[in-house]
């Protein structure tokens, strides 16, 4: 491909256009353009993962940072272009949604408004709060019968950390950096502790979507702030007994940023769910949401389109060799546009389009080989007909 790119752009010398730079252009086209221009049958695959008890939201996975020749890093980006039906949980087919309206109409997120779990004593705390919901989970929890939903950091937030760990973990030392560094717009809190200070102003504490290193069932609490980086840590540090919430037992320990006057009510809000076998999936904002929240480890499987990984050296074989000329022409097309050689660009554009049609034809043959299912093609009872077996009478 490198040789072919050189022929197209008329630059045989490596002193003017290095192999490393050509590889960079190849990666730019291969990673960012191919999947956006067309969805190839060869990139259609299956995504599967195991659920974690009580965790209802799972971000689309990210590639770790890759280093191409010339020590140029390619940052984290999604492993898949997107997800689609059919979807299965432990082999059982479940519903799939990409719109929040129908999903949350069937599974509404009702805020549990739990009044007065404690009263102020004239100090910032610490206060130990017991959520008055029927958790009743033993320790260790195996499995949880019920759970408080957890705060969540979306995929853009994971990228901003520079560390491919999802959900993000931190400890008492690093929380002072990690919580304020997380973009406010990437944090979706699910637990709120509210009260008022001596001036009558609201005092709000929420979970941060980040979890305690060594115990992922403890969510770190914070003071929410304005975008872009307004979230702040709480005084008193972070541990299992300070400024965390246990999502299974419903016990939160908090030290407020200001003193809470004596006798002032301290309230909590959360989303409370019975856990079980998930029966429906929402895919939105690059995140998979399950209902019900899983009670234990379940195998989730979805169809997906793979985003290609980078080609990292000149000896690496292209996964699908029939696309080599197409990718070479696509990379050369980028070089010609960047160098402003529009005459050459215009002359080679029809040849690039021809290769694109040839590549797409391979996928098109596969996609059109199966009839699109309809009510009549399926027949009764998923196409089996009748009430018994495969050959029964149909109405």
Secondary structure, DSSP 8 states (H G I E B T S, - for coil): -HHHHHHHHT---TTTS-HHHHHHHHHHIIIIIHHHH---GGGEEEEEEE--TT--EEE--B---EEETTTEEE---BSEEEEEEEEEETTEEEEEES-HHHHHHHS---EEEEEEEEE--SS-EEEEEE--S-----SS-SS-SEEE---EE-HHHHHHHTS--SS-EE-TTTHHHHHHHS-GGGEE--EEEEEE-TTS-EEEEEEEEEEETTEEEEEEEEB---TTT--B--TT--BTTBSEEETTTTEEEEE-SS---TT-EEEEEEEEEE-B---EEEEETTEEEEES-BSS--EEEEEEEE------STT---SSGGGHHHHHHHHHHHHHHHHT-HHHHHHHHHHHHHHHHHHHHHHHHHHTTS----HHHH-SGGGT-SSSTTT----
